[in-house]
Amino acid sequence: MPPPTRQSDRVRTLRLQVRGFLTDQRDAGAFVPRVDSWGDGWDESFSRALADQGWVGMTIPTEYDGGGRSFGDRFAVTEELLAAGAPVSAHWVADRQIAPSLLKFGTDHQKQTFLPEIAAGRQYWAIGMSEPGSGSDLASVRTKATRAEGGWRLSGTKVWTSGAHRAHYMFVLARSAPLDPARRHDGLSQFIVALDSPGLTVSPILNIAGTHHFNEVLLDEVFVPDEMVLGDLGAGWHQVTSELGYERSGPERFLSSLVLLRAALNEVGDGTLEPDPRLGAAFARIHGLHHMSASVAQTLESGADADTPAAIVKLLGTRLEGDIVDVVDELTGPELRGPSTYSQLLRSGVLARPGFTIRGGTTEILRGVVTRGMGLR
């Protein structure tokens, strides 16, 4: 892992530009700050407004209508968006991991077809990895890809597929060769699937808050042409684990509840909430995770493997997010649990809190990733 680097004047100026834009948008009523804004803040018009500023698809090369900027620039913009609680979930998956995966594994046809639309904030994606009964064990995937004339037929079920009811496409991990119990990670491939394909059904899964961003996706003999195979047949496991480096290491893994922490500190300043050293400690932990996550971004930009450090960032970050909600909830008395903005932020944080340590890989699975990566098992 590279050591943390000092923020340049250019990046500092970029951050100020983003803050000014967000202030204007918030003052104009374009969005209301929210906890977990990258997971449950779907706003297509806001995504397009960001794209108009050049802040979607920042790392996509200019030849595909992207920004051609560094991971460090994207990291700075992402932190500012999350810190403001801006609604970014519409373009989030496409920008965070679909675009880098297409650049790394996609054909030129796939890049030319999808990357310009992603950079314009007009195309939204989902991820088809998890399955019923599989938990975080992706090697047990049962969705099958069967050879057909000119392509493949996919049959199986994916769950917890965020945004699939609104997205245009998704990556699907499927078994394209018979399972070899001794080599479970072999024979998996990735496919690009249009979510309006015949034979594909999206059903909602409501979460504890009654909101809908999770889905179950049923694939019944869904046809995928050969040109929509992502990367190499049988290389799906390698591609997916590479993709998870982008999913697990970003600032969304420690900033989901920052809006609530800042609101709590405002209450402390107003004298309506008792000061507590754990609130200050949370900011110190955020500072450390900022540098760790930025370091992973540098590693990913260099093309090096970041599976283990990404898992560490995710482990520490999601634990912090949950701790913030728990501490603020503990400190907040009944007099502050009315219809106020602060109370609404706290309520949404409490309801979102159980999912922090699950999405992107459960804590237990990630501990296994870390121990393997460190050579401890």
VOGU-3710 file (C-alpha; in Angstrom, 3 decimals, decimal comma):
1> mppptrqsdr> 0,000/0,000/0,000  1,361/3,447/-0,845  1,661/5,921/2,023  -0,967/8,689/2,247  -0,193/11,752/0,168  -0,887/15,385/0,971  -3,846/16,967/-0,768  -2,706/19,163/-3,646  -3,936/22,696/-4,243  -5,704/21,432/-7,358
11> vrtlrlqvrg> -7,676/18,823/-5,426  -8,435/21,340/-2,671  -9,851/23,686/-5,319  -11,911/20,816/-6,756  -13,380/20,089/-3,331  -14,378/23,744/-2,913  -16,062/23,703/-6,314  -18,082/20,637/-5,343  -19,041/22,168/-1,985  -20,242/25,332/-3,707
21> fltdqrdaga> -22,324/23,327/-6,153  -23,845/21,257/-3,360  -24,662/24,343/-1,306  -26,466/25,875/-4,276  -28,344/22,651/-4,961  -29,355/22,229/-1,323  -30,453/25,870/-0,995  -32,515/25,498/-4,182  -34,291/22,480/-2,680  -32,768/20,030/-5,153
31> fvprvdswgd> -32,054/17,583/-2,321  -32,383/17,117/1,416  -29,306/15,637/3,146  -29,831/12,029/4,154  -28,109/9,137/5,869  -26,925/6,396/3,497  -27,420/8,643/0,482  -25,423/6,358/-1,818  -27,583/3,357/-1,014  -31,048/4,858/-0,786
41> gwdesfsral> -30,861/8,236/-2,538  -32,026/7,588/-6,101  -32,396/10,842/-8,035  -31,781/10,637/-11,776  -32,024/14,383/-12,344  -29,353/14,982/-9,699  -27,115/12,353/-11,318  -27,448/14,118/-14,646  -26,693/17,467/-13,005  -23,494/15,980/-11,579
51> adqgwvgmti> -22,610/14,575/-14,997  -23,075/18,033/-16,498  -20,376/19,213/-14,070  -18,079/16,387/-15,173  -18,391/14,572/-11,846  -19,766/11,252/-13,097  -17,461/8,945/-15,022  -14,459/10,983/-13,947  -11,990/8,114/-14,442  -13,449/7,060/-17,805
61> pteydgggrs> -11,027/8,058/-20,596  -11,999/11,005/-22,773  -12,207/8,734/-25,834  -15,354/7,292/-24,210  -16,680/10,759/-23,261  -15,430/10,466/-19,683  -13,454/12,938/-17,646  -10,069/11,263/-18,074  -9,234/12,212/-14,496  -7,473/10,377/-11,698
71> fgdrfavtee> -8,900/8,130/-9,002  -7,724/10,789/-6,551  -9,936/13,411/-8,186  -12,905/11,056/-8,132  -12,167/10,184/-4,503  -12,284/13,867/-3,505  -15,592/14,454/-5,292  -17,073/11,282/-3,823  -16,155/12,306/-0,279  -17,783/15,702/-0,730
81> llaagapvsa> -20,984/14,185/-2,111  -21,247/11,694/0,744  -20,381/14,274/3,402  -23,270/16,394/2,134  -25,700/13,466/2,103  -26,399/14,019/-1,601  -28,646/11,531/-3,481  -26,163/9,659/-5,671  -27,428/6,083/-5,763  -28,837/6,221/-9,323
91> hwvadrqiap> -25,402/6,362/-10,957  -23,444/4,911/-8,038  -22,916/1,298/-9,087  -22,250/2,224/-12,708  -19,659/4,827/-11,773  -18,028/2,963/-8,894  -17,475/-0,505/-10,317  -19,149/-1,100/-13,671  -17,075/1,480/-15,539  -13,708/0,320/-14,111
101> sllkfgtdhq> -14,614/-3,310/-14,837  -15,606/-2,499/-18,408  -12,335/-0,640/-18,875  -10,380/-3,575/-17,463  -12,213/-6,536/-18,988  -14,630/-5,243/-21,614  -14,348/-5,378/-25,373  -14,047/-2,174/-27,375  -17,652/-2,667/-28,508  -18,808/-2,883/-24,889
111> kqtflpeiaa> -16,812/0,195/-23,926  -18,133/2,221/-26,851  -21,695/1,090/-26,121  -21,891/1,676/-22,379  -19,213/4,063/-21,099  -20,463/7,272/-22,774  -23,957/6,736/-21,356  -22,564/6,063/-17,881  -20,443/9,233/-18,042  -23,516/11,238/-19,078
121> grqywaigms> -25,399/10,080/-15,983  -28,088/8,535/-18,169  -27,454/4,812/-17,690  -27,846/2,903/-14,422  -26,599/-0,540/-13,455  -27,079/-3,283/-10,877  -24,923/-6,175/-9,694  -26,174/-9,772/-9,884  -23,942/-11,700/-7,490  -25,798/-12,883/-4,364
131> epgsgsdlas> -28,234/-15,773/-4,527  -30,775/-17,400/-2,193  -29,077/-19,791/0,194  -25,580/-18,703/-0,800  -24,961/-15,852/1,621  -21,523/-14,403/0,909  -20,237/-17,657/-0,607  -20,092/-16,620/-4,256  -18,408/-19,875/-5,212  -21,731/-21,615/-4,555
141> vrtkatraeg> -23,483/-19,679/-7,342  -26,167/-21,833/-8,964  -27,318/-19,546/-11,776  -26,485/-21,457/-14,958  -25,345/-20,213/-18,345  -26,089/-22,725/-21,090  -24,737/-22,482/-24,618  -27,261/-21,386/-27,260  -27,001/-20,335/-30,883  -25,210/-16,982/-30,951
151> gwrlsgtkvw> -24,965/-16,704/-27,191  -26,082/-18,069/-23,832  -29,267/-18,819/-21,885  -29,191/-17,773/-18,227  -31,429/-19,331/-15,576  -31,339/-18,689/-11,841  -32,176/-16,193/-9,120  -30,275/-13,196/-7,746  -31,200/-11,390/-4,521  -30,424/-8,102/-2,759
161> tsgahrahym> -29,980/-6,604/-6,224  -30,015/-2,892/-5,430  -31,723/-0,678/-7,978  -32,601/-3,473/-10,414  -36,189/-2,159/-10,716  -34,833/1,141/-12,078  -31,539/0,181/-13,707  -30,945/-0,588/-17,372  -28,322/-3,354/-17,150  -26,594/-5,601/-14,665
171> fvlarsapld> -23,554/-7,833/-14,440  -24,607/-11,424/-13,748  -22,219/-14,008/-12,330  -23,215/-17,473/-13,587  -21,782/-20,948/-13,843  -20,864/-21,544/-17,491  -19,218/-24,941/-16,934  -20,165/-27,927/-14,741  -19,226/-27,591/-11,080  -16,001/-29,317/-10,039
181> parrhdglsq> -16,255/-29,690/-6,219  -12,472/-29,642/-5,974  -12,228/-26,357/-7,937  -15,378/-24,430/-7,061  -14,017/-21,095/-8,280  -13,528/-22,377/-11,824  -16,223/-22,336/-14,488  -17,788/-19,007/-13,494  -18,352/-16,241/-16,041  -19,817/-12,744/-16,102
191> fivaldspgl> -22,542/-11,596/-18,469  -23,990/-8,189/-19,300  -27,773/-8,520/-19,077  -30,359/-5,945/-20,142  -32,937/-5,685/-17,381  -35,807/-5,485/-19,874  -34,854/-8,855/-21,393  -37,628/-11,405/-22,056  -37,674/-13,997/-19,297  -36,310/-11,619/-16,643
201> tvspilniag> -38,541/-10,672/-13,702  -37,695/-8,130/-10,986  -39,574/-8,414/-7,669  -39,225/-5,930/-4,788  -37,716/-6,732/-1,399  -38,756/-4,119/1,168  -36,296/-3,364/3,945  -37,003/-2,725/7,620  -37,770/0,940/6,891  -40,356/-0,053/4,290
211> thhfnevlld> -38,316/1,384/1,446  -37,527/-0,378/-1,797  -34,079/-0,554/-3,291  -33,407/-4,298/-2,882  -34,835/-6,767/-5,381  -35,033/-10,403/-6,331  -34,223/-10,994/-9,993  -35,445/-14,196/-11,632  -33,779/-15,235/-14,875  -35,747/-17,798/-16,879
221> evfvpdemvl> -33,814/-18,807/-20,007  -32,741/-15,190/-20,560  -30,771/-14,898/-23,794  -27,439/-13,065/-23,719  -25,552/-12,682/-27,023  -21,886/-13,640/-27,213  -20,823/-10,000/-27,479  -22,250/-9,398/-23,997  -19,918/-11,849/-22,239  -17,682/-9,744/-19,981
231> gdlgagwhqv> -14,016/-10,713/-20,147  -12,990/-14,331/-20,560  -15,257/-17,325/-20,129  -14,399/-19,119/-16,900  -12,597/-16,078/-15,472  -15,608/-14,794/-13,562  -14,155/-15,408/-10,107  -11,018/-13,412/-10,826  -13,061/-10,598/-12,377  -15,571/-10,433/-9,531
241> tselgyersg> -12,923/-10,310/-6,806  -11,164/-7,558/-8,736  -14,453/-5,674/-8,958  -15,053/-6,023/-5,213  -11,933/-3,974/-4,580  -13,819/-0,969/-5,955  -16,975/-1,854/-4,031  -15,419/-2,342/-0,610  -12,786/0,359/-0,302  -14,466/3,662/-1,108
251> perflsslvl> -15,421/6,453/1,294  -19,025/5,254/1,286  -17,799/2,562/3,688  -17,188/5,116/6,454  -19,229/8,207/5,529  -22,776/6,809/5,296  -23,704/8,247/8,701  -21,512/11,371/8,698  -24,567/13,592/8,107  -26,041/12,260/11,358
261> lraalnevgd> -22,779/12,806/13,268  -22,594/16,423/12,108  -26,231/16,981/13,024  -25,544/15,580/16,501  -22,615/17,958/16,948  -24,877/20,854/15,993  -27,202/19,744/18,785  -24,243/19,680/21,164  -23,356/23,210/20,082  -26,923/24,336/20,737
271> gtlepdprlg> -26,806/22,767/24,192  -29,625/20,292/23,471  -27,336/17,252/23,411  -24,723/16,400/26,004  -21,118/16,400/24,723  -19,492/12,988/24,625  -15,875/12,072/23,795  -17,081/9,263/21,538  -18,336/11,868/19,060  -14,864/13,341/18,758
281> aafarihglh> -13,344/9,870/18,576  -15,596/9,125/15,602  -14,084/12,046/13,692  -10,597/10,776/14,494  -11,532/7,365/13,120  -12,972/8,981/9,984  -9,686/10,840/9,501  -7,711/7,597/9,627  -10,100/5,799/7,287  -9,949/8,705/4,853
291> hmsasvaqtl> -6,213/8,128/4,442  -6,584/4,337/4,245  -9,298/4,545/1,606  -7,354/7,124/-0,405  -4,368/4,791/-0,349  -6,475/1,949/-1,738  -7,685/4,288/-4,498  -4,046/4,913/-5,426  -3,400/1,168/-5,475  -6,412/0,490/-7,721
301> esgadadtpa> -5,348/3,252/-10,095  -1,948/1,603/-10,465  -3,630/-1,682/-11,410  -2,247/-3,516/-8,379  -4,198/-5,986/-6,247  -6,079/-4,329/-3,375  -8,358/-7,145/-2,173  -6,971/-7,336/1,374  -6,643/-3,596/2,124  -10,075/-2,994/0,583
311> aivkllgtrl> -11,550/-5,595/2,925  -9,831/-3,924/5,890  -11,288/-0,525/4,960  -14,727/-2,072/4,668  -14,438/-3,869/8,007  -13,276/-0,817/9,942  -15,485/1,611/8,062  -18,819/-0,136/8,432  -18,115/-0,776/12,109  -17,553/2,966/12,544
321> egdivdvvde> -20,766/3,825/10,692  -22,734/1,596/13,027  -20,959/2,965/16,103  -21,918/6,519/15,126  -25,595/5,586/14,912  -25,445/3,666/18,206  -23,751/6,497/20,110  -26,041/9,228/18,774  -29,096/7,086/19,482  -27,885/6,475/23,043
331> ltgpelrgps> -27,259/10,175/23,666  -30,548/11,408/22,224  -33,322/11,837/24,748  -37,074/11,688/24,041  -37,286/15,476/23,797  -35,280/15,368/20,538  -37,277/12,554/18,926  -39,996/14,682/17,380  -40,613/15,766/13,778  -37,316/17,666/13,459
341> tysqllrsgv> -34,745/17,113/10,710  -32,337/15,806/13,320  -34,851/13,232/14,554  -35,566/12,098/10,986  -31,855/11,630/10,328  -31,492/9,593/13,513  -34,480/7,414/12,677  -33,191/6,692/9,178  -29,752/5,923/10,613  -31,172/3,443/13,128
351> larpgftirg> -33,157/1,688/10,397  -30,219/1,582/7,979  -27,701/0,490/10,601  -28,261/-3,327/10,389  -27,285/-3,336/6,719  -23,963/-1,523/7,096  -21,938/-4,633/7,942  -23,716/-6,915/5,457  -23,586/-5,263/2,042  -20,367/-5,713/0,134
361> gtteilrgvv> -19,623/-8,876/2,117  -20,484/-9,721/5,706  -18,057/-8,997/8,521  -17,384/-12,711/8,984  -16,540/-13,260/5,307  -14,307/-10,196/5,162  -12,369/-11,335/8,224  -11,651/-14,508/6,269  -10,478/-12,451/3,273  -8,134/-10,465/5,513
371> trgmglr> -6,678/-13,482/7,305  -6,022/-15,250/4,000  -4,491/-12,115/2,531  -2,152/-11,827/5,512  -1,142/-15,477/5,225  -2,707/-16,414/8,562  -4,731/-19,311/7,147
//
